[in-house]
Amino acid sequence: EVPTGEPGVVTVDIDQSVEGIVADAMRGLG
């Protein structure tokens, strides 16, 4: 991904990554 200098974009990318990790963890526990 190319940084755009917009904090919002970076935050969204981080949130999506965290959600993916949480989803994987839930699948592992479930």
matplotlib code that plots the C-alpha trace (Angstrom):
import matplotlib.pyplot as plt

x = [0.0, 1.2, 1.0, -1.3, -0.5, -4.1, -4.3, -7.8, -6.6, -3.9, -6.3, -8.8, -6.0, -5.0, -8.6, -9.1, -5.9, -7.0, -10.4, -8.8, -6.6, -9.6, -11.6, -8.8, -8.5, -12.3, -12.1, -9.3, -11.2, -14.5]
y = [0.0, 3.5, 6.0, 8.9, 11.0, 10.7, 9.4, 8.1, 5.8, 4.4, 3.9, 2.1, -0.3, -1.0, -1.6, -4.0, -5.9, -6.1, -7.3, -10.0, -11.1, -11.2, -13.2, -15.7, -16.0, -16.6, -19.3, -21.0, -20.9, -21.9]
z = [0.0, -0.8, 2.1, 1.2, 4.3, 5.5, 9.1, 8.4, 5.7, 7.9, 10.8, 8.6, 7.4, 11.0, 12.1, 9.2, 10.1, 13.8, 12.8, 10.6, 13.5, 15.9, 13.3, 12.9, 16.7, 17.0, 14.4, 16.2, 19.5, 17.9]

ax = plt.figure().add_subplot(projection="3d")
ax.plot(x, y, z, "-o")
ax.set_aspect("equal")
plt.show()
